[in-house]
Amino acid sequence: MRLTKPTRHTPLLIAGAATALLLPMVPAMAGPAADACAAEAASQYEIGFEDIGRETWDIDTQAAIKACSEALKAEPTSAQVKGWLARSYFAAGDTERALPLFKEAAEDGSVVALAIYGDMLTTGDGVEQDMEQGAELLRRGAEAGFALAQNSLGLSYDFGEGVEQDYNEAARWYRAAAEQGMPKAQSNLGLMYQEGLGVPLDYVAAAAWFERAIDGGDVSAQVNLGKILQDGLGQPADLKRAAELYRLAADQGDMYGQNNLAFLLENGEGIEADVEEAARLYQLAADQGMALAKHNLALLYEDGRGVKRDYDKAIALYREAAEGGEMRAAVNLGLLYLDGTGTDVDYAEGLKWTKMAADQNQPIGLNNMGHIYENGLGVDVDLDLARSYYEQSAALGYELAVENLARLDQGGAPTPSSGGKIKTK
């Protein structure tokens, strides 16, 4: 149930972080038309517009496009107005009209244009992808002190997009945006402390940054702090508050919050057990494509907990989850085929899915591959290969593999079954 950093930008741009701020763009002298445009389309992270600026998704696009179109007629050379009008079109989903304005505004130093157009180039959103050019635009916006560009540049360094991966630089830029009060950057900086990337591993600092991000309404911070409290990292576990935080995120449609709250509900941890509600929440997260939620829901269908037992649904969900990268699901799917549970015994399919997990160093998958070759399940018996798989699994700390190695050393008989289902979430 490990959470990754929030993925790069949403279609409405959630961007970056940094250190020293260079040459901030101050508001240009403007007339009433430009003021009206700013009131509709400026960002709260632009210097001088902190009190009237808004998030991209909060823009009334019809009003903003009207006001900013009028402002551009009055001030046709204003980079700020071009950037705001482009942002309005972008918020309305009209990339075709936004793009030429973004290009012109970015060339003239509009921080809004530098940040959003930089993101578009980095992700290939509406333009041909060019991460290096995207990173350069983000750098210009970041050095001008614009928090959105700073957070996005942090992401570029974090994931090596258009620049060489550098966690120190990522943390540096995240911090610059976080210190300006950007919740997404605060959450990202918290994750750097939680993972010890670019900064010392420090769960207390991570929690503090998550708390600040939560105060700013960041959903991912609610989930990230919930996980710290659930696992008791750097402080005593607090499952009740973890459940409360997950509930906040789940109620906003966040799939991580939905999955994590479902896990607590399924097991009655920090909240009264309710397996039916857990199944509903797993389904909501699975519907958003979350592989782990599909795996967790498959377990319920396999066992008939909170839902009517349905092996066909369990198999379908395990397959989707495995194809989505959840190797615990691959192990469980392999076991169903190896044992003939809910389906005919199919050693070829059992080998396929078990090997998928083993190839990713999943310890139970490695152990189960040893079981397959020790017992000749659809393959020729190969005790040397079985031993190799058991050794790899044992080296990762899987106790059953340790026992299997000891049994081989003593010349014991093969085990009748493999590793069992993976219940960990």
C-alpha positions in Angstrom: 0.0 0.0 0.0 3.0 2.3 -0.7 2.0 5.7 -2.1 4.1 7.3 -4.7 4.5 11.0 -5.2 1.5 12.6 -6.8 1.9 12.1 -10.6 3.1 15.1 -12.5 0.6 17.6 -13.4 -3.2 17.1 -13.7 -4.8 18.5 -16.9 -5.2 21.7 -14.9 -1.5 21.9 -13.8 -0.3 21.2 -10.3 3.4 22.0 -10.4 7.0 22.4 -8.7 9.6 23.7 -6.0 13.1 25.4 -5.6 15.6 27.4 -3.6 16.9 30.9 -4.3 14.5 33.1 -6.2 15.9 35.2 -9.0 14.5 38.3 -10.7 10.8 37.9 -9.7 8.3 39.3 -12.3 6.5 42.1 -10.6 3.0 43.2 -11.8 3.2 45.5 -14.9 1.4 48.8 -15.0 -2.1 48.0 -16.2 -5.3 49.6 -17.0 -8.8 48.6 -15.8 -9.2 46.0 -18.6 -6.1 44.2 -17.5 -7.2 44.5 -13.9 -10.5 42.8 -14.8 -8.6 40.1 -16.6 -6.3 39.5 -13.6 -9.3 39.2 -11.3 -10.6 36.3 -13.4 -7.4 34.5 -14.5 -4.3 35.4 -12.4 -2.6 32.8 -10.2 -2.4 33.3 -6.5 1.3 32.5 -6.7 2.0 35.5 -9.0 3.7 38.4 -7.1 1.1 41.1 -6.5 -1.9 38.9 -7.1 -1.8 36.7 -4.0 -5.2 38.0 -2.8 -7.2 37.7 -6.0 -5.4 34.8 -7.8 -7.0 31.4 -8.1 -6.2 27.8 -9.1 -6.7 26.9 -12.8 -9.6 24.7 -12.1 -11.4 27.5 -10.2 -11.4 29.8 -13.2 -14.8 30.9 -14.6 -13.6 30.3 -18.1 -16.4 32.1 -19.9 -15.9 35.3 -17.8 -12.1 35.0 -17.9 -11.9 34.6 -21.7 -14.2 37.6 -22.2 -12.4 39.8 -19.7 -8.9 38.8 -21.0 -9.8 39.1 -24.6 -10.9 42.7 -24.0 -7.7 43.3 -22.0 -5.6 42.1 -24.9 -7.3 44.5 -27.3 -6.4 47.3 -24.9 -2.9 46.1 -24.2 -1.9 43.9 -27.2 1.8 43.6 -26.2 1.2 42.6 -22.5 2.8 39.3 -21.8 0.9 39.0 -18.6 -2.5 39.4 -20.3 -1.5 37.0 -23.0 -0.5 34.5 -20.3 -3.8 35.0 -18.5 -5.9 34.6 -21.6 -4.0 31.5 -22.6 -4.6 30.1 -19.1 -8.3 30.8 -19.5 -8.4 28.9 -22.8 -6.4 26.1 -21.3 -8.8 25.9 -18.3 -11.6 25.6 -20.8 -9.9 22.8 -22.6 -9.2 24.9 -25.7 -5.5 24.1 -26.3 -5.6 25.2 -29.9 -6.3 28.8 -28.9 -4.1 28.7 -25.8 -1.0 27.4 -27.4 0.1 30.4 -29.6 -0.7 32.7 -26.7 1.4 30.6 -24.3 4.3 30.6 -26.8 4.3 34.4 -27.2 3.8 35.1 -23.5 6.5 32.7 -22.5 9.0 34.3 -24.8 8.3 37.6 -23.1 8.6 36.2 -19.6 5.0 35.5 -18.4 5.5 33.2 -15.5 2.1 31.7 -16.0 3.0 30.8 -19.5 6.4 29.5 -18.6 4.9 27.2 -16.0 1.9 25.8 -18.0 3.6 25.7 -21.4 6.7 24.1 -19.7 4.4 21.4 -18.3 2.7 20.9 -21.6 6.0 20.3 -23.3 7.2 18.0 -20.5 4.1 15.8 -20.6 3.2 16.1 -24.3 -0.1 17.6 -23.4 -1.5 19.1 -26.6 2.0 19.6 -28.1 4.8 17.4 -29.3 6.7 16.3 -26.2 10.0 18.1 -25.6 11.1 17.5 -22.0 14.4 19.5 -22.4 12.6 22.6 -23.6 9.9 22.1 -21.0 12.5 22.0 -18.3 14.2 25.1 -19.6 10.9 27.0 -19.5 10.1 25.7 -16.0 13.6 26.9 -14.9 12.9 30.4 -16.1 9.6 30.5 -14.3 11.1 29.0 -11.2 14.0 31.4 -11.1 11.5 34.2 -11.4 10.0 33.0 -8.1 6.8 31.4 -9.5 5.7 28.5 -7.2 4.0 26.5 -9.9 7.1 26.5 -12.0 9.2 25.7 -9.0 7.2 22.7 -8.1 7.1 21.5 -11.7 10.9 21.9 -12.0 11.2 19.9 -8.8 9.2 17.1 -10.4 11.5 17.3 -13.5 14.5 16.8 -11.3 12.7 14.2 -9.2 11.9 12.0 -12.2 14.7 13.0 -14.5 12.4 14.6 -17.1 14.4 16.8 -19.4 17.2 17.1 -16.8 19.5 14.6 -15.1 17.7 13.1 -12.1 18.9 15.0 -9.0 17.0 14.5 -5.7 18.9 17.4 -4.1 17.7 19.8 -6.8 14.2 18.3 -6.6 14.0 18.9 -2.9 15.5 22.4 -3.3 12.8 23.5 -5.7 10.0 21.8 -3.8 11.1 23.7 -0.8 11.0 27.0 -2.5 7.4 26.5 -3.6 6.4 25.0 -0.3 7.7 28.0 1.6 5.4 30.1 -0.6 2.5 28.1 0.8 1.8 25.8 -2.2 0.1 22.7 -0.7 1.2 20.3 -3.5 4.8 21.3 -3.1 4.5 20.9 0.7 3.2 17.4 0.1 6.0 16.6 -2.3 8.7 17.9 0.1 7.1 15.8 2.8 7.5 12.8 0.6 11.2 13.6 0.1 11.7 13.6 3.9 9.6 10.4 4.2 11.8 8.6 1.6 15.1 10.3 2.5 15.6 11.6 -1.1 17.6 14.8 -1.4 17.1 15.5 2.4 17.8 13.3 5.5 15.2 10.7 6.2 12.9 12.4 8.8 9.4 11.2 9.4 8.7 14.0 11.9 9.6 16.6 9.2 7.6 14.7 6.7 4.5 14.7 8.9 5.0 18.4 9.6 5.0 19.3 5.9 2.0 17.0 5.3 0.1 18.8 8.0 0.8 22.1 6.3 -0.3 20.7 3.0 -3.5 19.4 4.6 -4.2 22.9 6.0 -4.1 24.0 2.4 -6.5 21.3 1.3 -4.1 18.9 -0.5 -5.7 15.5 -0.8 -2.5 13.6 -1.4 -1.1 15.0 1.9 -4.2 13.6 3.7 -3.3 10.1 2.4 0.4 10.5 3.0 0.0 11.6 6.6 -2.5 8.9 7.1 0.0 6.3 6.0 2.6 7.6 8.4 0.1 7.5 11.2 -1.1 4.0 10.2 2.4 2.6 10.2 3.6 4.6 13.3 6.6 6.1 11.4 8.5 8.6 13.7 5.6 8.7 16.1 3.1 6.3 17.8 0.6 4.8 15.4 -2.8 6.5 15.4 -5.1 4.4 13.4 -8.2 6.4 14.3 -6.8 9.6 12.8 -5.4 7.7 9.8 -8.9 6.5 9.1 -10.2 10.0 9.4 -7.7 11.3 7.0 -8.3 8.5 4.5 -12.0 9.3 4.8 -11.4 12.9 3.9 -9.5 11.9 0.8 -11.9 9.1 -0.1 -14.9 11.5 0.1 -13.1 13.7 -2.5 -12.8 10.7 -4.8 -9.1 10.0 -4.2 -8.4 6.4 -5.1 -5.5 6.1 -2.6 -7.8 7.3 0.2 -10.5 4.9 -0.9 -8.2 1.9 -1.0 -6.5 2.7 2.3 -9.8 3.4 4.1 -11.1 0.2 2.7 -8.2 -1.7 4.1 -8.8 -0.3 7.6 -12.5 -1.1 7.3 -11.9 -4.6 6.1 -9.7 -5.3 9.1 -11.4 -3.1 11.7 -8.2 -1.1 12.4 -8.9 2.4 13.8 -12.5 2.1 12.7 -15.4 -0.4 13.2 -15.0 -3.2 10.7 -17.3 -3.1 7.7 -16.3 -5.5 4.9 -19.2 -4.6 2.6 -18.2 -0.9 2.8 -14.6 -1.9 2.2 -15.6 -3.8 -0.9 -17.5 -0.7 -2.2 -14.5 1.5 -1.7 -12.1 -1.0 -3.3 -14.4 -1.0 -6.3 -14.4 2.8 -6.5 -10.6 2.8 -6.5 -10.5 -0.1 -8.9 -12.8 1.8 -11.3 -10.1 4.5 -11.4 -7.6 1.9 -12.5 -5.7 1.4 -9.2 -4.0 -2.0 -9.5 -3.7 -2.5 -5.7 -7.4 -1.9 -5.2 -8.2 -4.5 -7.9 -5.9 -7.0 -6.1 -7.6 -6.3 -2.7 -11.1 -6.6 -4.2 -10.1 -9.8 -5.9 -9.2 -11.2 -2.5 -12.7 -10.4 -1.2 -14.3 -12.1 -4.2 -12.1 -15.2 -3.8 -13.0 -15.5 -0.2 -16.6 -14.3 -0.4 -16.1 -11.6 2.2 -18.2 -8.5 1.9 -19.3 -9.7 -1.5 -20.7 -13.0 -2.9 -17.9 -15.4 -3.7 -17.1 -15.2 -7.4 -14.0 -16.8 -8.7 -14.5 -15.5 -12.2 -14.5 -11.9 -10.9 -11.5 -12.7 -8.7 -9.5 -14.1 -11.6 -10.4 -11.1 -13.8 -9.4 -8.6 -11.2 -6.2 -10.4 -10.4 -5.3 -10.4 -14.1 -6.0 -6.7 -14.4 -4.1 -5.9 -11.3 -1.1 -8.0 -12.4 -1.1 -6.5 -15.8 -1.1 -3.1 -14.1 2.0 -4.0 -12.2 0.7 -5.4 -8.9 2.9 -8.5 -8.5 1.0 -9.8 -5.5 -2.0 -10.2 -7.7 0.2 -12.2 -10.2 1.2 -14.5 -7.4 -2.4 -15.1 -6.3 -3.5 -15.6 -9.9 -0.8 -18.2 -10.4 -1.8 -20.0 -7.3 -5.4 -20.3 -8.5 -4.3 -22.0 -11.7 -1.7 -24.2 -9.9 -4.2 -25.4 -7.3 -7.3 -25.4 -9.6 -9.2 -23.1 -7.3 -12.2 -21.7 -9.0 -10.8 -22.8 -12.4 -9.3 -25.8 -14.0 -5.7 -26.7 -13.1 -3.6 -25.0 -15.7 0.1 -25.3 -15.0 1.1 -23.2 -18.0 -1.0 -20.3 -16.8 0.2 -20.9 -13.2 3.8 -20.7 -14.4 3.2 -17.6 -16.5 1.8 -15.5 -13.7 4.1 -16.9 -11.0 7.2 -16.2 -13.2 5.9 -12.7 -13.9 6.1 -12.0 -10.1 9.4 -13.8 -9.7 11.0 -11.8 -12.5 10.1 -8.7 -10.4 11.8 -10.2 -7.3 8.5 -10.8 -5.5 9.6 -13.1 -2.7 6.5 -15.4 -2.7 6.6 -15.6 -6.4 10.3 -16.7 -6.2 9.4 -19.3 -3.6 6.5 -20.6 -5.7 8.7 -20.9 -8.8 10.9 -23.1 -6.6 7.9 -25.2 -5.7 7.0 -25.5 -9.4 10.4 -26.8 -10.4 10.8 -29.0 -7.3 7.5 -30.7 -8.0 7.6 -30.7 -11.8 4.3 -28.8 -12.2 4.1 -28.6 -16.0 7.8 -28.5 -16.3 10.6 -31.0 -15.9 11.8 -31.4 -12.3 14.9 -29.3 -11.8 16.1 -29.3 -8.2 19.0 -27.0 -9.0 16.7 -24.4 -10.4 14.3 -24.9 -7.6 17.1 -24.3 -5.1 18.1 -21.1 -6.9 14.6 -19.7 -6.6 14.3 -20.7 -3.0 17.6 -19.0 -2.3 16.5 -15.8 -3.9 13.3 -15.8 -2.0 15.1 -16.6 1.3 17.5 -13.8 0.7 14.5 -11.5 0.6 13.4 -12.7 4.0 10.6 -15.1 3.1 10.4 -17.7 5.8 8.8 -20.5 3.9 11.6 -20.4 1.4 14.1 -20.7 4.2 12.2 -23.8 5.4 12.2 -25.2 1.8 15.9 -24.8 1.5 16.5 -26.6 4.8 14.2 -29.4 3.7 16.1 -29.8 0.4 19.4 -29.9 2.4 18.0 -32.7 4.5 16.7 -34.7 1.5 13.0 -34.2 2.6 10.0 -34.9 0.4 8.6 -32.1 -1.8 5.9 -29.9 -0.2 2.3 -30.5 -1.2 1.5 -26.9 -1.8 3.2 -23.6 -2.6 3.3 -20.3 -0.7 -0.3 -19.5 -0.1 -2.2 -16.3 -1.0 -0.7 -12.9 -0.3 -3.0 -11.0 2.0 -0.7 -8.1 2.6 -2.1 -4.8 1.3 
